[in-house]
Amino acid sequence: MWGLSMQIERYETGKRMSQAVTYGGFVFLAGQVAIDAPGASVREQTTKILAQITRLLEDAGSDPTRSSARRSGLLTSPASRI
């Protein structure tokens, strides 16, 4: 398929999951949290998480300038605002 690798590659694989997976020219990242920054400010946690994302993308042969963020989740509103 367009000369892209159709092989799955995993990065930072633990017992249950990998922090990053590549397949077909795409890099998929697990949700990132600032687990080692308890009590840090929102700014410090955000900086830490963005650094983790950058490192994972680079490990997978990409970088943040080549990425398109997609988020899956459920957004809800209080009943009084619907």
C-alpha positions in Angstrom: 0.0 0.0 0.0 1.9 3.1 -1.3 5.2 1.7 -0.1 4.3 2.1 3.6 5.2 -0.5 6.2 2.1 -2.5 7.1 4.0 -4.0 10.1 3.0 -3.0 13.6 5.8 -1.6 15.7 5.4 -1.0 19.4 7.3 1.5 21.6 7.7 1.5 25.4 5.7 -1.7 25.7 4.6 -2.7 29.2 2.6 -5.7 30.5 -0.7 -4.3 29.2 -0.1 -1.8 26.5 2.4 0.3 24.5 2.9 4.0 24.8 3.1 4.3 21.0 2.3 2.1 18.0 3.1 2.6 14.4 1.2 1.0 11.5 0.8 2.0 7.9 2.6 5.3 8.2 0.6 6.4 11.2 1.7 6.8 14.8 -0.9 6.1 17.5 -0.1 7.3 21.1 -1.7 6.2 24.3 -3.1 8.9 26.6 -0.3 10.7 28.3 -0.5 12.0 31.9 2.1 13.8 34.1 2.2 10.9 36.5 5.6 11.8 37.8 4.6 15.4 38.6 2.2 15.3 41.5 1.3 18.7 42.9 2.8 20.4 39.9 1.0 23.4 38.3 -1.2 22.9 35.2 1.5 24.6 33.2 4.2 22.3 34.5 2.1 19.2 33.9 1.2 20.4 30.3 4.9 21.0 29.6 5.8 17.6 30.8 3.1 15.9 28.8 4.0 17.7 25.6 7.6 16.7 26.1 6.5 13.1 26.5 4.5 13.3 23.3 7.4 14.8 21.4 9.8 12.1 22.6 7.4 9.3 21.7 6.8 10.8 18.2 10.6 11.1 17.7 11.1 7.5 18.9 8.6 6.4 16.2 10.4 8.4 13.5 8.0 11.4 13.4 7.7 14.8 15.2 4.9 17.2 16.3 5.0 19.2 13.1 3.9 16.2 11.2 1.0 15.3 13.5 -2.7 15.7 13.5 -4.3 15.3 16.9 -7.5 13.3 17.2 -9.3 12.8 20.5 -11.9 10.3 21.3 -14.2 11.0 24.2 -17.6 11.9 25.4 -18.5 15.5 26.0 -21.5 16.2 28.3 -23.3 19.3 29.5 -25.2 19.8 32.7 -28.9 19.2 32.1 -29.8 22.8 32.7 -27.6 23.9 29.7 -28.9 21.4 27.1 
